[in-house]
């Protein structure tokens, strides 16, 4: 589909609402205005008119706003029809636009055109979707900062530093008669170390931004009656799960979303894992293991009054080796002696009473610490996993370049590694990318953005 096509989409959520917006972008935008409201609207001035179809039949009354190219979101002529938010009205407007040769937009196509027309770089375009999807105030602030260019500024500064370094290195290779012996220039190593330090800081900020966007999948598992459902309710602050003294009450997967200092956590409560012949309970246990395989962290809940059972050891033995585990000893309010101290090492152990609320603040702090989350200041930015991957690759190429310079003294290989580092960073903003990557990114956007 050519970018010269004119596209249209309903830009408001599906269903009924007070206002419904149809957005049009492309060379036929003014023709659409002439057909639907009968006049060419003045740029950036709300024009209140009747909306009519191609036969002149009234559809609605509303406002038309015209944004001429290149001063629009997409960089093309854009017009918005803002009327009443009824699905039938919006469908009639879309049908009228179809008679003019204007096609429905693909998901994310408005933002894609903004990127292709240099109105946004790729990181800013992704921030549009992140702002829409943000699940907390902190995530929304970070996405807005990225939309305003905070993340891109860090990346572009790194790219410029690499370009300056490449110019020096490649000039020394291409013009040896100038006698620039960069292989013996210790200042090059210092410049590489400076770029590496800035890369480390940017990577740390991107990691926090990715946590704000994606959160953590926290799976609660354990034997029946250990207090798993009570823990879910306590973390969620609601009675999301049924709690009884009867073992095996939870037979399916229960999900709740919580937030700890801006960090979204997707909490999944699972059926109690034990030997049973009950077909329904067996299916619940099968689903529990499926969720364990998808987890970012596992909370294994046990009764603090009892030693670890054979079933607990069997459960631990089946856990994927790369899955972090926290052993949560519950019901310490029923112990006859003081609970042991918490252990916050590789396999953390915490002693709590979910029912009495003892140790719950320590648990929340532990979860933040375990995933490496630090509450962001207002200067943070949002990021995605692909950004983290690109930053890590850039860091790896920079380390390779330093090794080639310091130990192998191979000038051409230094230049090549610096080029690869620059390309990895350029993938973030879209200066260097593939059509396949663009397709994957923008297909995840909502229609109308």
C-alpha positions in Angstrom: 0.0 0.0 0.0 1.5 3.3 -1.1 2.1 6.1 1.3 0.3 8.4 -1.2 -3.0 6.7 -0.4 -5.4 8.6 1.7 -6.4 6.8 4.8 -9.2 7.1 7.4 -10.0 5.6 10.7 -12.3 6.1 13.7 -9.9 7.6 16.3 -12.1 7.1 19.4 -12.7 3.8 21.2 -15.3 1.4 20.0 -18.8 1.8 21.4 -21.0 4.7 22.3 -19.7 8.0 23.6 -20.3 11.7 23.8 -17.9 12.4 21.0 -16.8 10.3 18.0 -13.8 11.3 15.8 -13.0 10.1 12.3 -9.4 11.0 11.2 -8.4 11.4 7.6 -4.8 11.8 6.3 -3.5 12.1 2.7 -4.0 14.1 -0.5 -7.8 13.5 -0.6 -8.4 15.1 2.9 -9.7 18.4 1.5 -11.9 16.6 -1.0 -13.4 14.6 1.9 -14.1 17.9 3.7 -15.8 19.4 0.6 -18.0 16.3 0.3 -19.0 15.9 3.9 -19.3 19.5 5.2 -19.7 21.3 1.8 -16.7 23.7 2.2 -13.0 23.7 2.5 -12.3 24.5 6.2 -9.8 27.1 7.2 -6.6 25.6 8.7 -6.7 25.1 12.5 -10.1 26.7 12.9 -13.1 24.6 14.1 -15.8 24.6 11.5 -19.3 23.6 12.7 -21.4 22.2 9.9 -23.8 19.4 9.0 -22.1 16.1 8.0 -23.5 14.7 4.8 -22.9 11.6 2.7 -22.1 11.5 -1.0 -25.8 12.0 -1.9 -26.1 15.0 0.3 -28.2 13.2 3.0 -27.5 14.5 6.5 -25.6 12.1 8.8 -24.7 14.3 11.8 -23.8 17.8 13.0 -20.3 18.3 14.2 -16.9 20.1 13.9 -14.3 19.7 11.2 -10.6 20.6 11.9 -8.1 20.9 9.0 -4.3 20.6 9.5 -2.5 21.3 6.2 0.8 19.5 5.4 3.5 19.6 6.6 2.2 21.0 9.9 0.2 18.0 11.0 0.7 14.9 13.0 1.4 12.8 9.9 3.1 15.5 7.9 0.2 15.2 5.3 -3.1 17.0 4.9 -5.2 15.8 7.9 -8.8 16.5 8.7 -10.8 15.3 11.7 -14.5 15.1 11.8 -15.7 15.3 15.4 -19.4 14.4 15.8 -21.5 12.3 18.1 -20.1 9.1 19.3 -22.6 6.6 18.0 -21.2 3.6 16.1 -23.8 3.9 13.3 -22.9 7.6 12.7 -19.2 6.8 12.6 -19.8 3.9 10.2 -21.8 6.1 7.8 -18.9 8.7 7.8 -16.4 5.9 7.0 -18.7 4.6 4.3 -18.9 8.1 2.7 -15.1 8.4 2.8 -14.9 5.0 1.1 -16.9 6.3 -1.9 -14.1 8.9 -2.4 -11.4 6.3 -2.7 -10.2 6.7 0.8 -9.3 3.4 2.4 -9.4 2.3 6.1 -6.1 2.7 7.9 -4.1 -0.2 9.1 -3.2 -0.3 12.9 -0.6 2.3 13.6 -0.6 3.7 10.1 -1.0 7.3 11.2 2.0 7.1 13.5 3.9 5.2 10.8 3.3 8.0 8.4 4.5 10.5 11.0 7.7 8.5 11.3 8.2 8.2 7.5 7.6 11.9 7.1 10.2 12.8 9.8 7.6 14.2 12.2 8.6 11.6 14.9 11.5 9.2 15.2 10.8 5.6 15.9 11.3 5.8 19.7 8.8 8.7 19.8 6.3 6.9 17.6 6.5 3.9 20.0 6.0 6.3 22.9 2.6 7.2 21.4 1.4 3.6 21.9 3.1 3.4 25.3 1.3 6.5 26.5 -2.1 5.1 25.4 -1.3 1.7 27.0 0.3 3.1 30.2 -1.0 1.4 33.3 0.2 3.8 35.9 0.9 7.5 36.4 4.7 6.8 36.4 4.4 4.9 33.1 2.3 7.7 31.6 4.9 10.4 32.6 7.8 8.2 31.3 6.0 7.7 27.9 5.2 11.4 27.6 8.9 12.2 28.2 9.9 9.7 25.5 7.3 11.3 23.2 8.9 14.6 23.8 12.3 13.2 22.8 14.0 12.4 26.2 15.0 8.9 25.2 16.0 9.9 21.6 18.1 12.7 23.0 20.3 10.2 24.9 20.5 7.9 21.9 21.3 10.6 19.5 24.1 12.0 21.7 25.7 8.5 21.8 25.4 8.2 18.0 27.1 11.5 17.5 29.9 10.6 19.9 30.4 7.3 17.9 30.4 9.2 14.6 33.1 11.6 15.8 35.2 8.6 16.9 34.7 6.8 13.6 35.7 9.9 11.7 39.0 10.0 13.5 39.7 6.3 13.2 38.7 5.9 9.6 40.6 9.0 8.5 43.7 7.6 10.1 43.2 4.3 8.1 42.3 6.0 4.8 45.1 8.7 4.9 48.1 7.0 6.5 50.4 9.7 5.0 49.0 12.1 7.6 50.8 10.0 10.2 47.9 9.9 12.6 48.8 6.9 14.7 45.5 6.4 16.5 46.6 2.9 17.6 49.0 4.6 20.0 46.6 7.4 21.0 45.5 6.7 24.6 42.9 9.4 24.2 40.9 7.1 22.0 40.6 4.6 24.8 39.5 7.3 27.2 36.8 8.4 24.6 35.6 4.9 24.3 35.4 4.6 28.1 33.4 7.8 28.2 30.9 6.6 25.6 30.7 3.2 27.5 29.8 5.0 30.7 27.1 7.0 29.0 25.8 3.8 27.4 25.6 2.2 30.8 23.6 5.2 32.2 21.2 5.1 29.2 20.8 1.3 29.6 20.0 1.7 33.3 17.3 4.3 32.5 15.9 2.2 29.6 15.7 -0.8 32.0 13.6 1.2 34.4 11.4 2.5 31.6 10.9 -1.1 30.3 9.9 -2.2 33.8 7.3 0.6 34.0 5.9 -0.5 30.6 6.0 -4.3 30.9 6.0 -4.8 34.6 6.7 -8.2 36.2 4.7 -11.5 36.0 4.6 -12.8 39.6 3.3 -16.4 40.0 2.1 -17.6 43.4 2.4 -21.3 43.8 2.6 -23.9 46.6 0.6 -26.7 48.2 -3.1 -26.3 49.1 -4.0 -24.2 52.2 -0.6 -22.4 52.4 -2.3 -19.0 52.0 -1.8 -18.3 48.3 -5.3 -16.9 47.6 -5.1 -14.8 50.8 -1.8 -13.4 49.5 -3.4 -12.5 46.2 -6.2 -10.7 48.0 -3.7 -8.8 50.3 -1.5 -7.7 47.4 -4.5 -6.7 45.3 -6.4 -5.0 48.1 -9.6 -6.8 47.1 -11.4 -10.1 47.6 -10.3 -11.4 44.2 -10.0 -15.0 45.2 -12.3 -17.2 47.3 -10.6 -18.2 50.6 -11.8 -21.2 52.6 -10.2 -23.7 54.9 -11.0 -26.5 52.4 -7.9 -27.5 50.4 -8.2 -27.3 46.7 -10.6 -24.3 46.6 -8.7 -22.5 43.8 -8.9 -24.7 40.7 -8.1 -22.2 38.0 -5.7 -19.4 37.4 -6.6 -16.0 38.9 -5.0 -12.8 37.7 -4.8 -9.4 39.3 -2.8 -6.3 38.5 -1.2 -4.4 41.3 1.1 -1.4 41.4 4.0 -0.8 43.8 5.5 2.7 43.6 4.6 2.8 39.9 5.9 -0.7 39.1 3.1 -2.8 37.5 3.0 -6.4 38.7 0.8 -9.0 37.2 0.0 -11.4 40.0 -1.2 -14.9 39.1 -2.6 -17.2 41.7 -2.6 -20.9 40.9 -4.2 -24.1 42.1 -2.5 -25.8 45.0 0.0 -28.4 43.7 -0.4 -31.8 45.2 -1.0 -35.4 44.2 -4.7 -35.9 43.4 -7.1 -38.0 41.3 -9.6 -35.2 40.9 -9.8 -34.4 37.1 -10.8 -30.8 37.6 -8.0 -30.2 40.2 -5.5 -32.0 37.9 -6.4 -29.5 35.1 -5.9 -26.6 37.5 -2.5 -28.0 38.5 -1.5 -28.4 34.8 -2.4 -24.7 34.2 -0.4 -23.8 37.3 2.7 -25.3 35.8 2.0 -23.5 32.6 2.0 -20.2 34.4 5.2 -21.1 36.3 6.9 -21.5 32.9 5.9 -17.9 31.9 6.8 -16.2 35.2 9.4 -13.6 35.8 9.5 -14.5 39.5 7.9 -17.3 41.6 6.5 -16.9 45.1 6.5 -20.4 46.7 4.1 -20.1 49.6 4.5 -22.5 52.6 3.1 -22.9 56.1 5.7 -21.5 58.4 4.6 -23.9 61.2 5.7 -27.0 59.1 9.0 -28.1 57.7 9.3 -28.3 53.9 7.3 -31.2 52.6 8.5 -33.7 50.0 6.0 -32.1 47.6 7.7 -28.7 48.2 11.1 -30.2 47.3 9.6 -31.9 44.2 8.0 -28.5 43.2 11.4 -26.7 43.5 13.1 -29.5 41.5 10.7 -28.9 38.6 11.1 -25.1 38.5 13.1 -23.9 35.5 16.7 -23.3 36.6 16.7 -19.6 35.4 13.5 -18.7 37.2 14.1 -16.6 40.4 12.3 -18.0 43.4 11.2 -16.4 46.7 10.3 -18.8 49.5 7.5 -17.2 51.5 6.8 -18.7 54.9 3.3 -17.7 55.8 1.3 -17.7 59.1 4.1 -16.7 61.4 1.4 -15.2 63.7 0.6 -18.8 64.7 4.2 -19.7 65.5 5.1 -20.4 69.2 8.6 -18.8 68.8 9.9 -15.8 66.9 10.3 -16.2 63.1 13.8 -16.5 61.7 15.3 -13.4 60.0 14.6 -12.8 56.3 17.2 -14.0 53.8 17.5 -11.8 50.7 20.0 -13.8 48.8 19.8 -15.8 45.5 16.9 -17.9 46.8 15.3 -15.4 49.1 13.2 -16.5 52.1 10.7 -14.2 53.8 8.6 -14.9 56.9 5.2 -13.2 56.9 1.6 -13.4 58.1 -0.7 -12.5 55.2 -3.7 -12.6 57.5 -2.2 -10.3 60.2 -0.4 -8.1 57.7 3.0 -8.9 59.2 5.9 -8.5 56.7 3.8 -7.4 53.8 5.8 -4.1 53.4 9.0 -6.1 53.4 7.6 -8.4 50.7 6.7 -5.4 48.5 10.2 -3.9 49.0 11.7 -7.2 48.2 9.8 -7.5 44.9 11.0 -4.1 43.8 14.6 -4.9 44.8 14.5 -8.3 43.2 13.7 -7.0 39.8 16.0 -4.0 40.1 13.3 -1.4 40.1 13.9 2.2 41.3 11.0 4.6 41.3 11.6 7.1 38.5 11.9 10.8 38.9 10.0 13.0 36.5 13.0 12.9 34.1 12.6 9.1 33.3 11.6 7.8 29.9 9.8 4.7 28.6 11.6 1.9 26.7 10.9 -1.5 25.2 12.7 -4.8 25.2 13.9 -4.2 21.7 15.6 -0.9 22.9 17.3 -2.8 25.7 18.6 -5.4 23.2 19.9 -2.7 20.9 21.7 -0.9 23.7 23.2 -4.2 24.9 24.5 -5.0 21.4 25.9 -1.5 21.0 27.7 -1.9 24.3 29.1 -5.3 23.2 30.4 -3.9 19.9 32.0 -1.0 21.8 33.8 -3.5 24.1 34.9 -5.4 21.1 36.3 -2.2 19.5 38.2 -1.4 22.7 39.7 -4.9 22.8 40.8 -4.7 19.1 42.5 -1.4 19.9 44.1 -2.2 23.2 45.2 -5.8 22.5 45.1 -6.6 18.8 45.9 -3.1 17.4 43.7 -3.9 14.4 42.5 -0.5 13.1 40.1 -1.9 10.5 38.4 -4.1 13.1 38.1 -1.1 15.5 36.3 0.9 12.8 34.0 -2.0 11.9 33.0 -2.5 15.6 32.3 1.2 16.0 30.1 1.1 12.9 28.1 -1.9 14.3 27.7 -0.1 17.6 26.4 3.0 15.8 23.9 0.9 13.7 22.6 -0.9 16.8 21.8 2.5 18.4 20.3 3.8 15.2 17.8 1.0 15.2 16.2 2.6 18.3 15.3 5.9 16.6 14.8 4.3 13.1 17.8 5.9 11.4 18.9 2.3 10.5 16.2 -0.3 10.5 14.3 -2.8 8.3 10.8 -2.8 6.9 10.1 -6.0 8.7 10.9 -4.3 12.0 8.6 -1.3 11.2 5.8 -3.7 10.3 6.1 -5.5 13.6 6.2 -2.3 15.6 3.3 -0.4 14.0 1.0 -3.5 13.7 0.8 -3.5 17.5 -0.7 0.0 17.6 -4.4 0.7 17.8 -6.3 1.8 14.7 -6.5 5.5 14.4 -3.0 6.2 15.8 
